[in-house]
Amino acid sequence: MVRVAGKLIEKHIIAGTLGGKLMVEILEADLQAWLNEYVNTGASRSLLKVLLLHIRAIFKHARKKKMCLRIRPRISEPRARSGHPSGICR
């Protein structure tokens, strides 16, 4: 499981648009735009759910270690292209 999670984090978070920024530079709007890219490209619900799980855990760990002193960004529930909630964040 750790190997799979590591590859997922490496591929989608570190190598993605968020990887080039320091945690204190990442705004709520950046996280929402990052997530919307996946929603708009038709990513599966399971991938979206796992990405949210990991990004939240990363920020939680950073706050715990005092690496990120800002208020925690909140990622709203992703919406499908039709504008309806996808239902993955319940």
C-alpha positions as a Markdown table, in Angstrom:
| # | Residue | x | y | z |
|---|---|---|---|---|
| 1 | Met | 0.0 | 0.0 | 0.0 |
| 2 | Val | 2.8 | 2.4 | 0.8 |
| 3 | Arg | 4.5 | 1.8 | -2.5 |
| 4 | Val | 1.2 | 2.5 | -4.4 |
| 5 | Ala | 0.6 | 5.7 | -2.3 |
| 6 | Gly | 4.1 | 6.9 | -2.9 |
| 7 | Lys | 3.8 | 6.5 | -6.6 |
| 8 | Leu | 0.4 | 8.2 | -6.6 |
| 9 | Ile | 1.7 | 11.2 | -4.5 |
| 10 | Glu | 4.8 | 11.4 | -6.7 |
| 11 | Lys | 2.9 | 11.3 | -10.0 |
| 12 | His | -0.2 | 13.4 | -9.2 |
| 13 | Ile | 1.0 | 15.8 | -6.5 |
| 14 | Ile | 4.7 | 16.3 | -6.6 |
| 15 | Ala | 5.1 | 16.1 | -10.4 |
| 16 | Gly | 1.9 | 18.0 | -10.9 |
| 17 | Thr | 1.1 | 21.7 | -10.7 |
| 18 | Leu | 1.5 | 21.7 | -6.9 |
| 19 | Gly | 4.9 | 20.2 | -6.8 |
| 20 | Gly | 6.8 | 23.4 | -7.7 |
| 21 | Lys | 5.4 | 25.4 | -4.8 |
| 22 | Leu | 6.2 | 25.7 | -1.2 |
| 23 | Met | 3.3 | 24.7 | 1.1 |
| 24 | Val | 2.9 | 28.2 | 2.4 |
| 25 | Glu | 2.5 | 29.4 | -1.2 |
| 26 | Ile | -0.4 | 27.1 | -2.0 |
| 27 | Leu | -3.7 | 28.8 | -1.7 |
| 28 | Glu | -7.2 | 27.4 | -1.5 |
| 29 | Ala | -7.8 | 28.5 | -5.1 |
| 30 | Asp | -4.7 | 26.6 | -6.2 |
| 31 | Leu | -6.0 | 23.4 | -4.6 |
| 32 | Gln | -9.4 | 23.8 | -6.1 |
| 33 | Ala | -8.0 | 24.5 | -9.5 |
| 34 | Trp | -5.7 | 21.4 | -9.2 |
| 35 | Leu | -8.7 | 19.3 | -8.3 |
| 36 | Asn | -10.9 | 20.7 | -11.0 |
| 37 | Glu | -8.3 | 19.7 | -13.6 |
| 38 | Tyr | -8.9 | 16.1 | -12.6 |
| 39 | Val | -12.7 | 16.5 | -12.5 |
| 40 | Asn | -12.7 | 18.1 | -15.9 |
| 41 | Thr | -10.6 | 15.4 | -17.5 |
| 42 | Gly | -13.0 | 12.8 | -16.3 |
| 43 | Ala | -10.9 | 11.3 | -13.5 |
| 44 | Ser | -12.6 | 8.4 | -11.6 |
| 45 | Arg | -14.3 | 8.9 | -8.3 |
| 46 | Ser | -11.8 | 6.6 | -6.6 |
| 47 | Leu | -8.8 | 8.6 | -7.9 |
| 48 | Leu | -10.4 | 11.9 | -6.8 |
| 49 | Lys | -11.1 | 10.4 | -3.4 |
| 50 | Val | -7.6 | 9.2 | -2.9 |
| 51 | Leu | -6.1 | 12.5 | -4.1 |
| 52 | Leu | -8.2 | 14.4 | -1.5 |
| 53 | Leu | -7.3 | 11.9 | 1.2 |
| 54 | His | -3.5 | 12.3 | 0.5 |
| 55 | Ile | -3.5 | 16.1 | 0.1 |
| 56 | Arg | -5.5 | 16.6 | 3.3 |
| 57 | Ala | -3.1 | 14.2 | 5.1 |
| 58 | Ile | 0.0 | 16.1 | 3.7 |
| 59 | Phe | -1.4 | 19.4 | 5.0 |
| 60 | Lys | -2.4 | 17.9 | 8.3 |
| 61 | His | 1.1 | 16.5 | 8.8 |
| 62 | Ala | 2.7 | 19.8 | 7.8 |
| 63 | Arg | 0.6 | 21.7 | 10.3 |
| 64 | Lys | 1.5 | 19.2 | 13.0 |
| 65 | Lys | 5.2 | 19.6 | 12.3 |
| 66 | Lys | 4.8 | 23.4 | 12.1 |
| 67 | Met | 6.0 | 23.4 | 8.5 |
| 68 | Cys | 2.8 | 25.2 | 7.4 |
| 69 | Leu | 1.6 | 27.9 | 9.8 |
| 70 | Arg | -1.3 | 29.2 | 7.7 |
| 71 | Ile | -4.9 | 28.3 | 8.2 |
| 72 | Arg | -5.7 | 25.0 | 6.6 |
| 73 | Pro | -7.1 | 25.3 | 3.1 |
| 74 | Arg | -10.5 | 23.8 | 2.6 |
| 75 | Ile | -11.2 | 21.9 | -0.6 |
| 76 | Ser | -14.8 | 22.1 | -1.5 |
| 77 | Glu | -16.6 | 19.1 | -2.9 |
| 78 | Pro | -15.6 | 18.5 | -6.5 |
| 79 | Arg | -18.4 | 19.1 | -9.0 |
| 80 | Ala | -19.0 | 17.2 | -12.1 |
| 81 | Arg | -19.1 | 19.0 | -15.4 |
| 82 | Ser | -22.9 | 19.3 | -15.1 |
| 83 | Gly | -22.4 | 21.3 | -11.9 |
| 84 | His | -23.8 | 18.7 | -9.6 |
| 85 | Pro | -21.7 | 17.4 | -6.7 |
| 86 | Ser | -19.9 | 14.2 | -7.5 |
| 87 | Gly | -20.8 | 12.7 | -4.1 |
| 88 | Ile | -17.2 | 11.5 | -3.3 |
| 89 | Cys | -16.7 | 13.7 | -0.2 |
| 90 | Arg | -19.5 | 12.7 | 2.0 |
